[in-house]
Amino acid sequence: MADKRTKLMDGYSVVQSLAKAKQDGVLPQPGAHRGAEDLSSHPPPPSKPGDNPHIVKTIQPTKRTIRCFKCSYEFQLSGTTKTIYCSKCREKIDLGDYVIDRPWSEEIKTGGSVIIRPAGRLENARIWAGNVIFEGSMDEHSSIECTQWLELGGPAQPDPRQLAMRNLRIAAGAAMQFKYKLQVHHLELFGALEADVEATGLVSIREGGQLKGTVRGAHLQVEEGGGLSARVFIWPQGNPPAGDP
């Protein structure tokens, strides 16, 4: 009898897929789908199959945290797929990736990634996504909500009140100023940020990154070449003792 079990992608196929995605350099236009790259981590680049004869035994599919936009339930997903159903409420969740490189006024809901290029502009648009790279512009009627990472780069200068994210990354060469308290889990700086920061996870200032203002949180990491000019309050549990500022 023929084996009708679902076929699993082996390590070599995963390496080939990752290498092709890196070679392509871009994601599909809005409406097209492809497996999302998890922006929540920076794994080392995959080795070529010929570099290591055991690579097919060691590589593992990237795990992503997916949040249902209907019931807010979070669960882990390994591998790539175009759609999935919420483990709790069975709502269908789009996992496609999108690129916006022109004026855009439609709603997008995806557990994947959205890239808004410098030529992209949100006009009365709402974006819900797992991860967003924002390099464009948006009007006062638009908003972005990320369940994982929001990366701000290029000439983008969005109003922080129109942004909601779990983790924030400032790209190299970007300079941002937040006039309102920034509350995040992780903060990663390759560029410059001036803000009053409250972080429950790790504040990481990479080489070339700069942070000015106030930092309250659980962990602070400053790499060589990073700059810090701020009042710093670090508590191991991420919450200040009673009576502290």
C-alpha positions in Angstrom: 0.0 0.0 0.0 1.3 3.5 -0.9 2.5 5.5 2.0 0.1 8.4 2.3 1.7 10.2 5.3 2.5 13.9 5.0 6.0 14.5 3.7 8.3 16.6 5.8 10.9 19.0 4.5 14.4 17.6 5.2 17.3 19.8 6.3 18.8 20.0 2.8 15.6 21.4 1.3 15.4 23.9 4.1 18.9 25.1 3.3 18.1 25.4 -0.4 14.9 27.4 0.4 16.8 29.8 2.7 19.6 30.3 0.2 17.1 31.0 -2.6 15.2 33.5 -0.5 18.4 35.3 0.4 19.4 35.4 -3.3 16.0 36.8 -4.3 16.5 39.7 -1.9 12.9 40.8 -2.0 9.4 39.6 -0.9 6.4 39.3 -3.1 4.2 42.3 -3.9 0.9 42.8 -1.9 -1.4 39.8 -2.4 1.4 37.3 -3.1 2.6 34.9 -0.4 5.9 33.3 0.6 7.2 31.8 3.8 8.1 34.5 6.3 11.5 35.1 7.7 11.4 35.5 11.5 12.7 39.0 12.3 12.7 38.2 16.0 16.2 36.8 15.9 19.4 37.0 14.0 20.5 33.3 13.3 23.9 32.8 11.6 23.6 32.4 7.8 23.0 28.8 6.8 26.0 26.9 5.7 26.1 25.5 2.2 25.4 21.7 2.0 28.9 21.1 0.8 30.5 23.0 3.7 29.3 20.5 6.3 28.4 16.9 5.5 26.2 16.8 8.6 24.2 19.9 7.9 21.1 17.9 6.9 21.1 16.5 10.4 21.5 19.7 12.4 19.4 22.4 10.8 16.0 23.0 12.3 13.1 25.0 10.9 12.7 28.5 12.5 10.0 28.7 15.2 7.7 31.7 15.2 5.2 33.0 17.7 1.8 33.6 16.0 -1.0 35.7 17.6 -4.6 35.3 16.6 -6.0 38.7 15.6 -9.5 37.6 16.8 -8.9 36.1 20.2 -5.3 37.2 20.9 -4.2 33.6 21.6 -0.5 33.0 21.0 1.1 29.7 19.8 4.3 28.5 18.2 4.7 27.6 14.6 7.6 25.8 12.9 8.3 25.7 9.2 6.4 27.7 6.5 2.8 27.7 5.3 0.5 30.2 3.6 -2.3 30.0 6.1 -3.0 28.4 9.5 -6.0 28.1 11.9 -5.9 29.5 15.4 -5.4 26.6 17.9 -8.0 28.1 20.2 -10.8 29.8 18.2 -10.1 28.2 14.8 -10.0 31.6 13.0 -8.1 31.5 9.7 -4.8 33.4 9.9 -3.0 34.6 6.8 0.8 34.1 7.0 1.8 35.8 3.8 4.5 38.4 3.4 3.8 41.8 1.7 5.8 44.6 0.2 4.3 48.1 -0.1 6.2 50.4 -2.4 3.4 52.9 -3.4 0.4 54.7 -1.8 -1.6 52.1 0.1 -5.1 52.4 1.6 -6.2 48.8 2.3 -6.2 46.8 5.5 -3.7 44.0 5.9 -3.9 41.3 8.5 -1.1 38.7 8.4 1.0 36.7 10.8 3.8 37.2 8.4 5.9 40.2 7.6 5.1 43.6 5.9 7.8 45.8 4.4 6.9 49.4 3.7 9.6 50.8 1.3 10.7 54.5 1.2 8.2 55.0 -1.7 5.4 53.4 0.2 2.8 55.5 2.0 -0.1 54.4 4.2 -3.2 56.4 3.6 -6.1 55.6 5.9 -4.7 52.1 6.2 -4.4 49.7 9.1 -1.6 47.1 9.2 -1.7 44.2 11.6 1.4 41.9 11.1 3.8 39.6 12.9 6.7 41.8 11.8 6.9 45.2 10.0 9.9 47.0 8.4 8.8 50.6 8.1 10.9 52.9 5.8 8.1 55.0 4.2 5.5 57.4 5.5 1.9 57.3 6.9 -0.9 59.8 7.3 -2.6 60.6 10.6 -5.4 58.1 9.9 -3.2 55.1 9.5 -1.8 52.7 12.2 0.6 49.8 12.5 0.4 47.0 15.1 3.1 44.3 15.3 2.8 41.1 17.4 6.5 40.7 17.3 9.1 43.1 15.8 8.7 46.6 14.3 11.9 47.9 12.6 12.1 51.6 11.8 14.6 52.6 9.1 15.3 55.0 6.3 13.8 58.4 6.4 10.7 57.2 8.3 9.6 59.5 11.1 6.2 58.0 12.3 4.1 59.3 15.1 4.7 56.9 18.0 1.0 57.1 19.0 0.1 55.4 15.7 2.5 52.4 16.4 2.0 49.4 18.6 4.7 46.7 18.9 6.1 44.0 21.2 9.7 44.6 20.2 11.3 47.6 18.5 14.4 47.8 16.3 16.0 51.0 15.0 17.9 50.3 11.8 21.5 51.5 11.1 21.5 55.1 9.9 18.1 55.9 11.3 17.5 58.5 14.0 14.2 58.6 15.9 12.8 60.8 18.7 9.9 59.6 20.7 8.1 62.3 22.8 6.0 59.8 24.6 7.0 56.9 26.8 8.1 53.9 24.8 7.0 50.6 26.4 8.3 47.5 24.8 9.7 44.0 25.6 12.9 44.1 23.7 14.7 47.2 22.2 17.5 46.8 19.7 19.4 49.9 18.4 21.7 49.9 15.4 20.7 53.6 14.8 19.9 56.5 17.2 17.0 56.8 19.5 16.0 59.6 22.0 13.2 58.4 24.3 11.9 57.6 27.7 12.2 53.8 27.5 10.5 51.2 29.6 11.5 47.6 28.6 10.6 44.3 30.3 13.2 42.4 28.3 16.6 43.4 26.9 17.7 46.8 25.8 20.6 46.2 23.4 22.7 49.0 21.9 24.7 47.6 19.0 27.9 49.0 17.4 26.9 52.3 15.9 23.7 52.6 18.0 23.0 55.4 20.4 20.4 55.9 23.1 19.6 59.2 24.8 17.0 59.8 27.4 15.9 57.5 30.2 16.0 53.7 30.4 14.0 51.5 32.8 14.1 47.8 32.5 15.4 44.4 33.3 18.6 44.1 31.2 20.9 46.5 29.4 23.6 45.5 26.9 26.0 48.0 25.3 28.4 46.7 22.7 31.7 48.3 22.0 31.1 51.2 19.6 27.6 51.8 21.0 26.7 55.0 22.8 24.6 55.6 25.9 23.7 59.0 27.4 20.8 58.3 29.6 19.5 57.9 33.2 19.4 54.2 33.7 17.3 52.2 36.1 17.8 48.4 35.9 15.8 46.0 37.9 16.3 42.2 37.4 12.6 41.5 37.3 11.9 44.4 34.9 9.7 46.2 37.4 10.8 49.0 39.8 10.5 48.5 43.5 7.6 50.3 45.2 8.4 54.0 45.5 11.1 54.1 42.8 10.6 56.5 39.8 
